[in-house]
Amino acid sequence: MRAMTKVTLPSATRLSLRQEFERTWNGALQIWCWDGRNNNDRRRAIYPKYKAQREPMAEDYFSQIKLFREILTHTPAIQIECDGWEADDVAGTLARKFAAAGHQVTCYSNDLDWSQLEANPNIRIDGIQKRPTMPRWIPLYKALVGDTSDNISGVAGFGPGTWTKLKPYWEEIEDAIRNRGSLSHLPLPPRLRNLVVDDELRNSLLITHIFPVPDDEIAAGTTLGQPNREAAEQILGNYY
């Protein structure tokens, strides 16, 4: 019997507390992954500009998240928060483990980074509106074209059109960036002929991947819900 495991991360839009609460009592197991303390430090140590432009979470949204997390403690859902790790890394690690064991996994996020998980046919991402390239190549795409949400600069003059034209050379380009190699032998457009692989480009490629989180840290950051619908309903009643 194949189980359905739901790995879910709150999106940037306002939560529907009642709707999400009801989902925890029906159907697939839900695992909610949250950013841990100092969650950006790991990537900023590699790429200092990472998310440097992000505004702090609005107070009303932060309060809503806090309330929802309290509600989840009274449901069958599992919550995981690991110090020093982003929720994306935790959820991605779990999704790959469940998928490797033969489970069908659905991840809920509107973050393009998550689409790289779809390289495994057992993983589906719900919430991403547009996928500019195949899952395998999402990290390279973001490193070259850029990503304003994560403050990744990309390469000047390297847009989606150039990305498509250079499809036969994606693997060579990736290898050159990883190993600080030369790109001069590739048929780059004139505006990119003098492109040199530097540390910023290489490091931007590294941080766009989902990092594996050690099992012991996931275990230490896991909280199992204790189903108590009456207690959860009381909290919801205070909200409404």
C-alpha positions as CSV (number, residue, x, y, z in Angstrom):
1,M,0.0,0.0,0.0
2,R,1.5,3.3,-1.1
3,A,1.1,6.1,1.5
4,M,0.6,9.7,0.5
5,T,2.9,12.0,2.4
6,K,2.2,15.8,2.3
7,V,5.2,18.0,3.0
8,T,3.9,21.5,3.3
9,L,5.3,25.0,3.8
10,P,3.2,28.1,4.4
11,S,3.2,30.4,1.4
12,A,3.6,34.2,1.5
13,T,-0.2,34.6,1.2
14,R,-2.5,34.9,4.1
15,L,-3.3,31.5,5.7
16,S,-6.9,30.2,5.8
17,L,-6.7,28.8,9.3
18,R,-10.0,27.0,9.2
19,Q,-9.2,25.4,5.8
20,E,-5.7,24.3,6.7
21,F,-6.9,23.1,10.1
22,E,-9.5,20.8,8.5
23,R,-7.0,19.4,6.1
24,T,-4.9,18.2,9.0
25,W,-7.7,15.9,10.1
26,N,-8.4,14.4,6.7
27,G,-6.4,12.4,4.2
28,A,-2.6,12.4,4.0
29,L,-0.1,12.9,6.8
30,Q,0.9,16.6,6.9
31,I,4.4,17.7,7.8
32,W,4.8,21.5,8.3
33,C,8.4,22.7,8.1
34,W,9.5,26.1,9.5
35,D,12.6,28.2,9.2
36,G,14.9,27.7,12.2
37,R,16.8,30.3,14.0
38,N,19.7,31.9,11.9
39,N,18.3,30.0,8.9
40,N,19.9,32.2,6.3
41,D,23.4,32.1,7.8
42,R,24.5,28.9,6.1
43,R,23.9,30.3,2.6
44,R,25.1,33.9,3.5
45,A,28.4,32.4,4.5
46,I,28.8,31.2,0.9
47,Y,27.0,34.1,-0.9
48,P,26.8,37.2,1.4
49,K,24.1,38.9,-0.7
50,Y,21.6,36.1,-0.2
51,K,18.2,37.5,0.7
52,A,19.8,40.7,1.9
53,Q,17.0,42.8,0.5
54,R,14.2,40.8,2.3
55,E,11.9,42.8,4.5
56,P,11.1,41.4,7.9
57,M,7.8,39.5,8.2
58,A,4.8,41.7,8.8
59,E,3.7,41.7,12.5
60,D,0.2,40.6,11.7
61,Y,1.3,37.7,9.5
62,F,3.9,36.7,12.1
63,S,1.2,36.6,14.7
64,Q,-1.0,34.5,12.5
65,I,1.8,32.0,11.9
66,K,2.4,31.8,15.7
67,L,-1.3,31.1,16.3
68,F,-1.5,28.5,13.6
69,R,1.6,26.7,15.0
70,E,-0.2,26.5,18.3
71,I,-3.3,25.0,16.6
72,L,-1.2,22.4,14.9
73,T,0.1,21.1,18.2
74,H,-3.5,19.8,18.8
75,T,-3.8,18.1,15.4
76,P,-2.3,14.9,13.9
77,A,0.2,17.1,12.0
78,I,4.0,17.0,12.5
79,Q,6.0,20.2,12.8
80,I,9.7,20.5,12.2
81,E,12.0,23.4,12.9
82,C,15.8,23.0,12.9
83,D,18.1,25.7,14.1
84,G,20.4,26.9,11.3
85,W,18.3,25.4,8.5
86,E,15.8,26.8,6.2
87,A,12.4,25.1,6.0
88,D,13.1,24.5,2.3
89,D,16.1,22.3,3.1
90,V,14.2,20.3,5.8
91,A,11.2,19.7,3.6
92,G,13.3,18.9,0.5
93,T,15.4,16.4,2.5
94,L,12.2,14.7,3.8
95,A,10.6,14.7,0.4
96,R,13.5,13.0,-1.2
97,K,13.7,10.4,1.6
98,F,10.0,9.6,1.3
99,A,10.1,9.5,-2.5
100,A,13.2,7.2,-2.4
101,A,11.2,4.8,-0.2
102,G,8.4,4.7,-2.9
103,H,5.9,7.2,-1.3
104,Q,4.1,9.8,-3.4
105,V,5.0,13.2,-1.9
106,T,3.2,16.5,-2.5
107,C,5.0,19.7,-1.4
108,Y,3.1,22.9,-1.2
109,S,5.1,26.1,-2.0
110,N,5.2,28.9,-4.6
111,D,9.0,29.0,-4.4
112,L,10.7,28.1,-7.7
113,D,13.6,26.4,-5.8
114,W,11.2,23.6,-4.9
115,S,10.6,22.6,-8.5
116,Q,14.1,21.0,-8.6
117,L,12.6,18.3,-6.4
118,E,10.4,17.2,-9.3
119,A,13.4,15.5,-10.9
120,N,12.0,12.6,-8.9
121,P,8.8,11.4,-10.4
122,N,7.4,10.6,-6.9
123,I,7.5,14.3,-5.9
124,R,4.9,16.9,-7.0
125,I,5.0,20.6,-6.2
126,D,1.7,22.4,-5.8
127,G,1.8,26.2,-5.9
128,I,4.4,27.1,-8.5
129,Q,2.8,29.0,-11.4
130,K,5.6,28.9,-13.9
131,R,8.6,26.6,-14.4
132,P,11.1,28.3,-16.7
133,T,13.2,25.1,-17.2
134,M,13.4,21.4,-16.3
135,P,13.8,20.5,-12.6
136,R,17.4,19.3,-13.1
137,W,18.5,22.7,-14.3
138,I,16.7,25.1,-11.9
139,P,19.9,25.9,-9.9
140,L,21.9,26.7,-13.0
141,Y,19.1,28.7,-14.4
142,K,18.9,30.9,-11.3
143,A,22.6,31.3,-11.1
144,L,22.8,32.6,-14.7
145,V,19.5,34.4,-15.2
146,G,19.2,35.6,-11.6
147,D,16.5,35.6,-8.9
148,T,15.3,38.8,-7.3
149,S,13.5,37.0,-4.5
150,D,16.8,35.6,-3.2
151,N,18.9,38.6,-4.4
152,I,20.9,36.5,-6.8
153,S,22.4,38.8,-9.4
154,G,22.8,36.4,-12.3
155,V,25.0,37.2,-15.3
156,A,24.4,40.6,-17.0
157,G,22.9,40.1,-20.4
158,F,22.0,36.5,-19.7
159,G,18.2,36.2,-20.0
160,P,15.6,33.5,-20.6
161,G,16.2,33.7,-24.4
162,T,20.0,33.1,-24.0
163,W,19.3,30.2,-21.6
164,T,17.1,28.4,-24.2
165,K,19.6,28.9,-27.0
166,L,22.4,27.4,-25.0
167,K,20.5,24.3,-24.0
168,P,23.0,21.9,-25.7
169,Y,25.7,23.4,-23.5
170,W,24.0,23.5,-20.1
171,E,26.1,20.6,-18.7
172,E,29.3,22.1,-19.9
173,I,28.4,25.5,-18.5
174,E,27.5,24.0,-15.1
175,D,30.8,22.0,-15.0
176,A,32.8,25.1,-15.8
177,I,31.1,27.1,-13.1
178,R,31.6,24.4,-10.5
179,N,35.2,24.0,-11.3
180,R,36.0,27.6,-12.1
181,G,36.8,26.6,-15.7
182,S,36.7,28.5,-19.0
183,L,33.7,29.2,-21.1
184,S,35.6,30.7,-24.0
185,H,35.2,27.6,-26.2
186,L,31.4,27.8,-26.1
187,P,29.3,29.7,-28.7
188,L,28.2,32.5,-26.3
189,P,26.5,35.6,-27.7
190,P,28.9,38.5,-28.3
191,R,27.8,40.3,-25.2
192,L,28.9,37.3,-23.1
193,R,32.1,36.3,-24.9
194,N,34.3,37.7,-22.1
195,L,32.3,36.0,-19.4
196,V,34.6,34.7,-16.7
197,V,33.6,32.3,-13.9
198,D,34.2,34.1,-10.6
199,D,33.5,33.2,-7.0
200,E,30.2,35.0,-7.0
201,L,28.8,33.1,-9.9
202,R,30.1,29.8,-8.6
203,N,28.7,30.4,-5.1
204,S,25.3,31.5,-6.4
205,L,25.1,28.1,-8.1
206,L,26.0,26.3,-4.9
207,I,23.3,28.1,-2.8
208,T,20.4,27.5,-5.2
209,H,20.5,23.7,-4.4
210,I,18.5,22.2,-1.6
211,F,20.9,21.3,1.2
212,P,20.5,17.9,2.9
213,V,19.7,18.1,6.6
214,P,21.2,15.4,8.9
215,D,18.7,12.9,10.3
216,D,19.6,13.7,13.9
217,E,18.9,17.4,13.5
218,I,15.6,16.7,11.9
219,A,14.7,14.4,14.7
220,A,15.7,17.0,17.3
221,G,13.6,19.6,15.7
222,T,10.5,17.5,15.3
223,T,7.3,18.0,17.3
224,L,4.5,15.5,17.0
225,G,0.9,16.8,17.3
226,Q,-1.3,15.5,20.0
227,P,-4.8,15.4,18.5
228,N,-7.3,17.3,20.6
229,R,-10.0,18.8,18.4
230,E,-11.7,20.6,21.3
231,A,-8.6,22.4,22.3
232,A,-7.9,23.3,18.6
233,E,-11.4,24.6,18.1
234,Q,-11.1,26.7,21.2
235,I,-8.1,28.5,19.8
236,L,-9.8,28.9,16.4
237,G,-12.8,30.3,18.2
238,N,-10.6,33.0,19.8
239,Y,-9.2,33.9,16.4
240,Y,-12.6,34.2,14.8
